[in-house]
């Protein structure tokens, strides 16, 4: 039974004969809901990554209330439920270690409960991809609503972006160009509101890609967290999810191969985070789709970089919203997109952006006036990265994109921390800083350690960039000539483990090459002589992680979570 004659999934729980169906109704009534509140209605889950430990998501309880209003308005019955939250600042060793765990919790929470559709509330870096991975695996109708970016930072009249400018000023502090007092003052000015980092970091990137994939409503990516229009959008999502349930529009029908191609084009056009490559590959993998790194690079060659936003450009997310937001950008690059793809509005992507306006052509450039004729990310291959490595050329120093230098090797993050400012470190600006043991297994969790600090003795000479490479990831808010995701990682026998201080390394971004200029036989000999490191975990989730984690080119998902029989299972 239902309000529109449709049989909802949740009926399998409520219509169970005898005691259990009766008890489930009693459980709703126990919370004060009378029968008219839920009887015959689709039950909409609001999957919430709210936590006070995740400052970016700390306002999501209020946003959930807005979603609920929309669900009630459309004749649904909303039920909010919590899932694990992943806060970038607090979690150790890295949130990436737990992204798959959150995705599993999302999937199993949806499958195990009487839910007909779900609104996903995320924001901070890993919460959005984890929600999409879990929802893709569960495959009930779903809409992503992110918490929105923070307001712009402002210090002594200078507009600041978190955390691009935190990194920039921390370098100036180490170089002696600002005082400890100024650094402390800056701490009060950089994060002025709830919401996620307001540069084109990983959170902003994943919010934008949600919109490009068609799984989020138009405009979702850029509305500031505290703007009343974000609550209005959440309310709209609450109404729209009821329509999606009635139309049975599931994530697998929205996130198609063409939708992923739209997302990859968008990633290049916005100069998005390197992390998005890993997350898109993982989400696609849950739907049985492969996204080889080469596909990302092929699309990069033919997608201009058009968004003038930090860390690759000048503006911030709040400005992007006032300029027209992602719909305006998608309209500018629309000749490159599959416009006939269905989206969670019930309309096609082309219909969604038909009336979009670009109010700031310096911020959102056109295809005829890009910031760079190619996309924001490049994939490198070579003797040092047979499985690929990633660089963000738009955030790098152009003169270093083709560079040959002597390797200065750090065994791991700890070694780097101990020695980087050692006055005895023999290092020059032309050298290449190399760090290993920082990948999915070695980190563990592939932490964002790839933005290696420059030695103080280099900084004090006024130099702000060097070539750096590792099997770690890099925060989407970071910048510089930084090669990350070197695959396979050193801890699983990749050639990165064979690099020795003094070896020559050749970086050639135009030709997409990254090579260790050492004889192949010598590389093999060194790898054979490598000692195996003790495992990080002997029990628990970490042990399971170590047994099943895939490399970066496969999205760092667990091997057993990639699609096999995607879709909702019937309850017992
Ligand atoms: Fe949460 Fe940057 S710390 S998005």
Boltz pocket constraint, residues with backbone or C-beta under 6 A from the ligand:
constraints:
  - pocket:
      binder: B
      contacts: [[A, 56], [A, 87], [A, 88], [A, 89], [A, 123], [A, 124], [A, 125], [A, 162], [A, 195], [A, 196], [A, 197], [A, 201], [A, 203]]
      max_distance: 6.0
